[in-house]
Amino acid sequence: MGTRNNRAASKGRAATLLLLVLFLSVALPGCRNESGRTGTQPASSPAAIPPEPAREPRNPDPALNSLFAGIAGIAEPQADRAVKPDDAVWTAYAKFVSEEWGHFDSSVLEPMSSWAAVELKEARKATRSLLYAFGGPDFATSDALFPEARETVLIGLEPAGNLPAFDRVSPAWREAFFTDIGELIKGFLERGYFITGDMNDIYGRGKVDGALPVIAFFLARRNCSVVEMTRLAPDAAGVWVEKPYERLAQRPRRPYGVKIVYLKPGDPEPRTVVYFSCDIENKAFPAGSPLYRYFAGLERMSTFVKSGSYLLHYGDFSILRDLILSRSEFVLQDDTAVPYRFFRKGRWQIRLYGRYTQPVKDFTNVEQPDMKRAYEEDAKSIPALPFHFGYHWRTQIDNLLLAKRPRRPYKSPVVH
């Protein structure tokens, strides 16, 4: 009997304690458990995690936008615009480049954008940073293919250069500038890529002295608004440092760069495009160098290459090739980039587009028999490309490869 009474009393106390706990859990929902989360709300609920403070909006720079528009041949109504409305040279240039751009936009960029919206849907969602190797100042193509990228990195051997100061130059200088940039842009709009020799020849004349005016042209033509622009260079410790933009009297030692923060129409979130003047051959691009660290630190990176002179086929460019393969979420490229054999079966999911043909006569010993076989075996199922660019621009026999890395947990890069 005594044991039963003790057990009954213990059960009564336990029941009372349980009721008290239930009461407290209902009456005091803000009490936290050991994990720090509230007892009645998931950690992801609005009440559990305070909202992020509102970001101060970034406003376009009127002077920069006026200058970029002038370089692009776009008329502006502002009274203080960079190019005056009675400038006959600029008016002729604007008419010429507008016609050339209109044709390129309708025949290449518009079908490219429509194609990419479908075929690159998954890649675009996964990509925060886009590395466009060997593209020089070609922001137009990267923006058509990956318009959601928050950071686009363009690289080339050519200098970054300066923006023109139209208010401090002679009419003859201004005329020479528009002649030179018109020649450069026309060549690109005809072929879809820049020729290094042509760029060096025009840059050497000193009016268009680097990639920056060309990037300005493309940004304005893609209806982007410029917020700010800075110079980039590594310090003595190899850390990249931003400095306010200023004209450079002489070219810095490579690698160095320029960074442009811009806004897209209807999107308040700023994006960046960075151009690096650099040599990415192994001897100038060792693992652990400032530029290597910059590329390796790109968040959710994908890589795009076209008209890449087949440099990634050679051992002298193996460091960049290995970085692309080890860090990229997706790789979009033509046959001038990473050889087909490096996308090992089972490690990358590959989709082919267009047609593969023998490289143009300027390049030898870069044929890819395994890629040719892949195109021949699946010829009926490989979709055509609705646009054309690259070395076969005359024959319009183009190819693209889209490679997707198998999903795995993200790990920060280890730089040796």
Buried (B, 14 or more C-beta within 10 A) or exposed (E): EEEEEEEEEEEEEEEEEEEEEEEEEEEEEEEEEEEEBBEEEEEEEEEEEEEEEEEEEBEBBBEBBBBBBBBBBBEBEEEEBBBEEEBEBBBBBBEBBBEBBEEBBEBBBBBBBEBBEEBBEEBBEBBBBBBBBBBBBBBBBBBBBBBBBBBBBBBBBBBBBBBBEBEEBEEEBBBBBBBBBBBBBBBBBEBBBBBBEEBEEBBEEEBBBBBBBBBBBBBBBBEBBBBBBBBBBBEEEEEBEEEEBEEBEEBBEBBBBBBBBBBBEEEEEBBBBBBBBBBBBBEEBEBEBBBBBBBBBBEBBBBBBBBBBBBBBBEBBEBBBEBBBEBBBBBBBBBBBBBBEBBEEEEBEBBBBBBBBEBBEEBEEBEBEEBBEBBEEEEEEBEEBBBBBBBBBEEEBBBBBBBBBEEEEEEEBEEE
